[in-house]
């Protein structure tokens, strides 16, 4: 009998260039300019950092082609989650006055 895919297995994985590129850009930005995720007094802004690093993590996971089997990690580490987390990070940074 030939190898058959499990009926609950997610779609075929493959490299996703957009989330991978976003993750690499966030990696470089946060390595070179970690002060991006601070408030106006220079203290770390934890919600902004959370969203930035969530976006980066989801971008790397999905970008290299890994798709988790369980629905919760699949949702939290998807391309859509990466884009949503980046949008939330940009919104948070705009509220802090860190970006125009």
FENCORUR-V748683 format. One line per field, one symbol per residue. psi: psi as a letter, one per 30 degrees, with the letter a starting at -180 (. if undefined). Layout:
psi: ???
This chain:
psi: klkkkkfgkllkllkjeeeeeeeeeeeeefeeiffehlaffglkjeeeeeeefeeeeeeeeeefgkjlekeeeeefgleeeeeeeeeeeeeeeeefgfl.
